């Protein structure tokens, strides 16, 4: 199973890219609360209006093991620039356990 992820620099880049769009977050607040060493997982994406990708992220926050969900509408190119697909290698997840 594969997952699409980004680091904190990537999620902040995407937050900046989302400014002025339907789905965005306050970049300053995100910068202050997101874990600087966190890995953030793309949990949903859908082409939106043929000009952007609507995305939902599970973000690792400071001092928390519980992810925060954020929605961002971003350019297709911006999303490709700062994300990576990783192999989860978790057989229990793949088998629905």
N, C-alpha and C positions, 0 to 999 in steps of 0.2 A: 504494500500500500504506500502511496506517495502523499506527501503533504507539502503545501506551498508555505514558505516562511520568509520572514525578513528580520533584520536586527533592528535595534532602536533607531539608528540613523535612518534606516529605510522607512520605518513607520512615521518618523517625523517628516521625512521628505514627502511621503504620501499625504500626510495631514496638510502640509503646505500646498501641495498640488490640488487638494480638494477645496481650498478656499473659494468661496463664491458659488459653490455648487449646492445642489439639494441636500446631499449628505456630506457633512463635514464636522470637524470638531475644532475647538479652540486650541491652536498649536501650543500656546504658552502653558495652558493648563496641562495639556498632555505631556509636555516637556518636563514639567515639575513633578508629575505623578507616575510616569512610566519608569520601569526599571531600566537603568542605563545599560545593563548587561543582558537584558531580556531577549528572548526569542518570541516572536509574535506570529501567530498561525492564521492564515487565510481560511476562514471556515465557509465562505460563500462568495461566489462572484457571478455576475450576470452582465452581459453587454446591455447598456442603457442608452436609449436614444441614438444608437449608432455612433456616438461621439465619445463615450466614456465607459468605464467599467464600474458598476456598483459593487462594492466589496463590503464584507463583514469580517472583522478581525477579532481574534481572541488575543488580548494584549496582556503581557506580564507586567504587573504594576509593582512599584516599590513596596517592600514589607508585606507582600501578600502572595499566597499560593493560589488564590482564586483569580482567574483571568477576568478582565473587564472587556465587555463587548463594545466595539465602536464600528460605525458605518462610515465609509468614505467613498465618494464618487471621484474617480481618478482617470487620468489619461491612460490609454492602453500602453503607450511607450513608457510612461513613468512606472507603471506596474511591472513591466518586463525588466526594467533597469535595476530594480532593487529587491527582487524576490528570487528565491531559489527553491527548486523542488528537491525534497529529501525523501529517502526511503525510510519509512518508520520501522521496518523490520520487527514488527510486533505481531507474532502469530496469534496471540489471544485476541487482539483487536480485530484482525482479519477474519477470525473464526466467530466473531460476535460474542466473545466471552467477556 
